[in-house]
Each structure stands twice: as C-alpha cells, then as structure tokens.
C-alpha cells in the first residue's frame, strides 16, 4: 500500500483548471438538493469576530453521497482590497469520506467566488418563475462580476445589467469589464433606487462588514426576486417583514446570523431554499410575489465545488503532491 498523501492546489493551480461556471452551477445545485433531502451533515458556520472590520469563519460539511467531507477556513478583512489583497482569503481541506484521510488542501478564493454566484443562479432558477432579461447588481466587486456570469449561464435570455457601487471607479471598471467580457449591456446607475427598475432579479453583493441599509421594499415591483449574499446589510430595517416570502440557504445559519446582529426586527420564519431545490417546497406561489432569498453561503456548496476542483486537477496533473 502506498503512503498516504494529499494534493496541494494553490490559487494559481485552481484558476488554471479553467472550470466553467456551468459546471459549478451543476454541482452546487446537486449539493443543495442533497442538503434539502437531508442527505448531508452540516452545522452552521462558526464565526470569530475580533472587531467590526474583520472576521474568520469555519465551515465544515459531509456529503456522504459524493464520498467527501471538507472544512473551509476563511478570513474576511475589509482592509485587504486597499492592500491589493482579496477581501476573502482562506483554505479548504477536502477529505475522503471512506477513510477520513485528507486528499487535498486548496486555496478557497476561487471556490468561494464562484460557488456563491452559482448558488444565486440556482436560486433564480427555482424562485424566479420566468425568463431573466435584466439583472440588478448592488456591489461591483468580485461577486458582482461572478454573478453576472453565473446568471448569464443559467439564463441565456439575460441582456442587461443595471449596476450601482458606492465607488464610482469600481462602477466604471465593472461597466467596462462586464460589457466587454460577457457582451451584456451595462447600465451604470447614479442612485441605488435606479438598479431595481425593470430588473427581474436583484443581487445585493456588498461587504458583510458594512451596514449600508439602503434598499427599500417600496422600490420593488411585483414578481421581483432579490438575492442577498451579504446578509441584510443592504436592506433598510423593517423591509424584510413586508416581503411576500423569504427563503434562506440554511435556517440554522440564518438564526445564527440573527444572533450576530443581522436581520434586526424580522419576525418571520424563512423557508428553505434547499428544500425548494429538492422538491419539498413549492417555492414561488404566484407570479406577483416579491421574494427574497438570503444566501449566506453554506459548506455543502464548498464541499461539492472542492470535489470538482480536486477531480479536475487529478485528471490534468495539476498541483503538488505532499506526504501526510
């Protein structure tokens, strides 16, 4: 028997694999379906907060059907972009669920960026109930870009992005990048309220370390879906109670977010997005409902995406083999 070893994959290794967003959407949808069917093991993420501008999170999960487990250790630092570093950095340890042995350690930056956008695309597939032609985006950083690409992959009907960022420079760079790279019309918005005009889906992708509290329920129109990946940081307090339905990627994690100070004043109980994907919840119940889903990002998505990355790296011979 050969000595146990694991594959180390740097950020450059992971990026060089050129995995398509369509592939990530597929594995994330499968992971959400497994979670909704009760076939995964996953506690809510643990969050360590030294101060209001940075925190660490630990996210473990087991996907027995796929024979893997993982834990992601991330750091979220508001000051990093100003240092030329990613806002989110970290590592994932991937284990073989048959033996418990670690089989890979990989940079989590790419995984986090793309599985988050993939989960939002899956959310829109199951909760929008119609074609998507105009996407509204708050926050023109990495997630603003990955979300435009993921939504286009899930909805080839997408033609336009209405975007807003508090930084004019970020908005300008986003407009140029998304229009040239994806061939979409990008409408830069001067005021936040302009983003939702005519948008079937609106994504809030602002820093989770800053409470902007801008988005008002009164701006929204019948049939719209809002996907928030920044907890409720972009929502005006009290707005959540006015929505027709609220979903979340994990109820226990949503409740833990409540304990961290997010969703103040919300008195309802969110429904489960994974149960919608698994066919246990009907999701949207009428075309006119104004719906929001609060996707904080869950570990089964990381596990499934890390498995995809590991398999592709093994196929093409990428990474560095290390002894245990």
Secondary structure as UniProt FT lines:
FT   STRAND          5..9
FT   HELIX           11..16
FT   HELIX           21..36
FT   TURN            37..38
FT   STRAND          46..51
FT   TURN            52..53
FT   STRAND          54..63
FT   HELIX           64..66
FT   STRAND          68..77
FT   TURN            78..80
FT   HELIX           81..83
FT   STRAND          88..96
FT   TURN            97..99
FT   STRAND          102..107
FT   HELIX           109..127
FT   STRAND          134..138
FT   HELIX           142..154
FT   TURN            156..157
FT   STRAND          160..164
FT   HELIX           168..182
FT   STRAND          185..188
FT   HELIX           192..196
FT   TURN            197..198
FT   STRAND          201..204
FT   TURN            208..209
FT   HELIX           217..219
FT   TURN            222..223
FT   STRAND          225..228
FT   TURN            231..234
FT   TURN            237..238
FT   HELIX           240..242
FT   STRAND          245..248
FT   HELIX           251..259
FT   TURN            260..261
FT   TURN            264..265
FT   STRAND          271..272
FT   HELIX           273..277
FT   TURN            278..279
FT   TURN            287..288
FT   STRAND          291..294
FT   HELIX           299..316
FT   STRAND          320..323
//
